[in-house]
Amino acid sequence: MAANSRVLVSGVSGPIGAALVPSLRASGWSVTRLVRSQSAGRDGKAEAIPWDPAKPIAPSSVSGFDAVIHLAGESIFGRWTTGKKQNILHSRVEGTSNLALALAQAEEKPKVFVCGSAIGYYGNRGEELLKEESAPGHGFLAEVCQRWEEATMAAVQSDIRTVHLRTGIVLSPKDGALGAMLLPFKFGLGGRVGDGKQWMSWIHVRDQIGAIHHILKNDLLQGPVNMVAPGPVRNSEFTKTLAAGLSRPAILPLPRFAVRAVFGEMGEELLLASQKVEAGKLISSGYPFLYGSLQAALQDLLKN
């Protein structure tokens, strides 16, 4: 992309979006935020376009951008009541479908549409090595991710290069999975989840952002892209590495029955599921990972 190219970004308040926007500005992009109506306006650095994800979008309002990055969606964390699951699904499918249709009908279409997804697409797959070409799995998150990706079809059919970010566990110093784990581990109350044999596919937030920049610049990347580091680890190794980084023991496991009792279906799919995911397209396209090992990633994050 040329200097001063225009990019439209949704989901700017999430941990990925909050890190992405300043990095785009630092790289010379002119950033416009796509935000819910009540939070529209200027933040002093980036203009904003109001939208309601559940309603159609005027094609004229999203015309003229060089790239669109769509990260918005209801948080998957929290007990999955019927209402929560509906919000998780509808916020992704309806918002993505409405945005994709508006981009397809825009007078000046973007060159690339980068849309969120997740490795939840693959479901619980045990020891299987999962590649972008792997079949979808089963379960609620697998269904959400399949329908989420399918919702971009209008953009795909209008020849907009469309990329699905199949994101793993994003390690960030402030939010997300690592933030939730830090407090009990700091008090020496951490340990493996279940039997600890399940695979965890993770990525440092700086590599998540770096890989998005890489995708924007690489015209050959399209379709699903696994946003994970090259070194997936078992849960037992993850917890031991985290505890060592904090100079604490990791001796209090969270049994499977306790996960089910406390977290319900969310615990089954987020904490107990095994997903050994390969960063095939990022590696083959030459993305230079900053943090290829879990130990290096945690050392960087924990020093802050």
C-alpha positions in Angstrom: 0.0 0.0 0.0 1.2 3.5 -0.8 1.8 6.1 1.9 -1.3 7.8 3.2 -3.5 5.0 2.2 -6.9 4.9 3.9 -8.0 2.1 6.1 -11.3 1.4 7.9 -11.1 -0.5 11.1 -13.9 -2.0 13.3 -13.5 -3.5 16.8 -11.0 -0.8 17.8 -11.7 -1.1 21.5 -10.7 -4.8 21.7 -7.1 -5.9 22.6 -6.2 -6.4 19.0 -7.9 -3.3 17.6 -6.5 -1.1 20.4 -2.9 -2.2 19.5 -3.5 -2.2 15.7 -4.8 1.4 15.2 -1.7 3.2 16.6 0.6 0.8 14.6 -1.3 1.6 11.4 -1.0 5.3 12.0 2.7 4.9 12.7 3.1 3.2 9.4 1.5 6.1 7.5 -2.1 4.9 7.2 -5.0 7.3 7.4 -7.2 5.4 9.9 -11.0 5.7 10.2 -12.8 3.8 12.9 -16.1 2.0 12.3 -17.9 2.4 15.6 -21.3 1.9 17.2 -23.4 5.1 16.8 -23.1 6.2 20.5 -19.3 6.3 20.4 -18.9 8.0 17.0 -16.9 11.1 16.5 -13.2 12.0 16.7 -10.7 10.7 19.1 -8.2 13.4 18.1 -6.3 11.0 15.9 -8.8 8.9 13.9 -12.1 9.8 12.3 -15.1 7.6 12.9 -18.1 6.3 10.9 -21.1 5.3 13.0 -22.8 1.9 12.3 -25.2 -0.6 13.8 -23.8 -4.1 12.9 -27.3 -5.5 12.8 -28.5 -3.0 10.1 -27.6 -2.5 6.4 -24.7 0.0 5.7 -24.8 2.6 3.0 -22.2 1.6 0.4 -21.3 5.3 0.0 -20.2 5.5 3.7 -17.5 2.8 3.2 -16.4 3.7 -0.3 -12.9 4.9 -1.1 -10.9 2.9 1.5 -7.8 1.0 0.3 -8.3 -1.6 3.1 -10.9 -2.6 5.6 -10.1 -4.5 8.7 -13.1 -6.0 10.5 -12.5 -7.2 14.1 -15.8 -6.4 15.8 -17.8 -9.0 17.7 -19.3 -9.8 21.1 -16.7 -11.1 23.6 -16.7 -14.9 23.8 -15.7 -14.8 27.5 -18.4 -15.3 30.1 -20.8 -18.1 30.8 -22.6 -19.1 27.6 -26.2 -18.7 28.2 -28.6 -18.9 25.3 -28.7 -15.2 25.0 -24.9 -14.9 25.2 -24.4 -17.4 22.4 -26.9 -15.6 20.2 -25.0 -12.4 20.7 -21.7 -14.0 20.0 -23.0 -15.5 16.7 -25.2 -12.6 15.5 -22.7 -9.9 16.2 -20.2 -11.6 13.9 -22.4 -12.9 11.2 -24.8 -10.0 10.8 -22.1 -7.3 11.1 -19.8 -9.1 8.7 -22.5 -9.8 6.1 -23.8 -6.2 6.2 -20.3 -4.8 5.9 -19.3 -7.2 3.1 -22.4 -6.3 1.1 -21.8 -2.6 1.4 -18.1 -3.0 0.3 -19.2 -5.1 -2.7 -21.7 -2.4 -3.7 -19.3 0.6 -3.0 -18.3 2.8 -6.0 -14.7 2.5 -4.9 -14.1 -0.9 -3.4 -11.2 -1.7 -1.1 -8.2 -3.7 -2.4 -8.4 -6.0 0.6 -10.9 -6.9 3.3 -9.3 -8.5 6.4 -11.9 -10.1 8.6 -11.6 -11.7 12.0 -12.1 -15.4 12.6 -10.5 -17.9 15.1 -8.9 -21.3 15.4 -12.2 -22.3 17.0 -13.1 -23.1 13.4 -11.3 -26.4 13.8 -13.1 -27.6 17.0 -11.5 -30.0 19.4 -9.0 -32.1 17.2 -6.7 -33.8 19.7 -3.3 -34.6 18.1 -4.1 -33.6 14.6 -1.9 -31.0 13.0 -4.3 -28.3 11.7 -3.6 -26.4 8.5 -5.6 -23.7 6.7 -6.9 -26.5 4.4 -8.1 -28.6 7.3 -11.8 -29.4 7.5 -14.0 -27.5 10.0 -14.7 -29.0 13.3 -17.8 -29.4 15.5 -19.2 -27.4 18.4 -20.5 -23.9 18.9 -17.3 -22.0 18.2 -16.7 -24.0 15.0 -20.2 -23.2 13.8 -19.7 -19.5 14.6 -16.4 -19.3 12.7 -17.7 -21.1 9.7 -20.7 -18.8 9.4 -18.5 -15.8 10.2 -16.2 -16.6 7.3 -19.1 -17.4 5.0 -20.6 -14.0 5.8 -17.8 -12.3 3.7 -19.1 -14.0 0.5 -20.4 -10.8 -1.1 -16.9 -9.2 -0.9 -15.3 -12.4 -2.2 -17.7 -12.6 -5.2 -17.0 -8.9 -6.0 -13.3 -9.8 -6.4 -12.2 -8.0 -3.2 -9.1 -9.9 -1.8 -10.6 -11.3 1.4 -8.6 -12.7 4.3 -9.9 -14.6 7.4 -7.7 -14.2 10.5 -8.0 -17.5 12.2 -6.5 -16.2 15.4 -5.2 -18.4 18.2 -4.7 -17.4 21.9 -3.5 -13.8 21.7 -0.9 -13.1 24.5 -1.2 -9.5 25.5 0.2 -7.8 28.7 -3.2 -6.3 29.6 -6.2 -8.3 28.4 -7.4 -11.7 27.2 -6.3 -15.2 28.3 -2.9 -14.2 29.8 -4.5 -11.3 31.8 -7.0 -13.7 33.3 -4.3 -16.2 34.3 -1.8 -13.8 35.8 -3.5 -13.2 39.2 -3.9 -16.8 40.3 -0.4 -17.7 39.0 1.2 -14.8 40.8 -0.2 -16.2 44.0 1.1 -19.7 43.2 -2.4 -21.0 42.6 -1.9 -21.9 39.0 -1.6 -25.3 37.3 -2.6 -27.3 34.3 -6.2 -27.5 33.1 -7.7 -30.9 32.9 -5.0 -33.5 32.1 -2.8 -30.7 30.6 -2.3 -32.7 27.3 -4.5 -30.4 25.1 -2.6 -28.3 22.6 -2.6 -24.5 22.8 -1.9 -22.5 19.7 -0.9 -19.0 20.8 0.5 -15.7 19.3 2.2 -12.7 20.8 0.1 -9.6 20.3 3.0 -7.9 18.5 3.1 -10.8 16.0 -0.7 -10.6 15.6 -0.3 -6.9 14.6 2.8 -7.5 12.5 1.1 -10.3 10.6 -1.9 -8.1 9.8 0.5 -5.5 8.3 2.2 -8.4 6.4 -1.2 -9.5 5.0 -2.1 -5.9 3.9 1.2 -5.7 1.9 1.1 -9.3 0.5 -1.4 -9.5 -2.4 -1.0 -13.3 -2.6 -2.5 -13.9 0.8 -6.2 -14.6 0.8 -8.7 -16.9 2.4 -8.0 -18.3 5.8 -4.7 -17.5 7.5 -3.8 -19.2 10.7 -2.7 -16.4 13.1 -0.5 -18.5 15.5 3.1 -18.7 16.4 5.2 -21.6 15.0 5.5 -23.3 18.4 2.2 -24.7 19.7 2.5 -26.2 23.2 0.6 -28.5 25.5 -1.4 -26.9 28.3 1.0 -28.4 30.9 4.0 -26.8 29.2 2.2 -23.5 28.9 1.4 -23.4 32.6 4.9 -24.5 33.7 6.5 -21.8 31.5 4.2 -19.1 32.8 4.8 -20.1 36.4 8.6 -20.2 35.8 8.4 -16.8 34.3 6.7 -15.5 37.5 9.0 -17.6 39.7 6.0 -19.4 41.2 5.1 -23.1 41.4 2.4 -24.6 39.1 1.1 -27.3 41.4 -2.7 -26.7 41.6 -4.4 -28.3 38.6 -7.9 -27.4 37.6 -9.7 -30.7 37.1 -11.9 -31.3 34.1 -15.0 -31.6 36.3 -14.3 -28.2 37.9 -13.9 -26.6 34.5 -17.3 -27.9 33.5 -18.9 -26.9 36.7 -17.5 -23.4 36.8 -17.4 -22.4 33.1 -19.8 -24.8 31.5 -19.7 -25.0 27.7 -17.3 -22.2 27.4 -14.8 -24.1 29.5 -15.2 -27.2 27.3 -14.4 -25.3 24.1 -11.9 -22.8 25.3 -10.0 -24.5 28.1 -10.2 -28.2 27.4 -10.2 -28.3 23.6 -7.0 -29.3 21.8 -5.9 -27.4 18.7 -2.5 -27.9 17.3 -2.4 -25.3 14.6 0.3 -24.7 12.0 1.1 -21.1 10.8 1.4 -22.4 7.2 0.6 -19.4 5.1 2.4 -16.9 7.3 5.6 -19.0 7.3 5.5 -19.8 3.5 4.9 -16.1 2.7 7.9 -15.0 4.7 6.4 -13.4 7.8 9.4 -12.9 10.3 8.0 -13.9 13.7 9.3 -11.8 16.5 8.4 -14.5 19.1 8.5 -18.0 17.8 8.9 -19.6 21.3 6.5 -19.4 24.2 9.4 -18.7 26.6 10.6 -15.7 24.7 7.0 -14.3 24.3 6.3 -14.6 28.0 9.6 -13.1 29.0 8.7 -10.1 26.9 5.2 -9.8 28.2 6.0 -10.4 31.9 8.8 -7.8 32.1 6.1 -5.2 31.7 
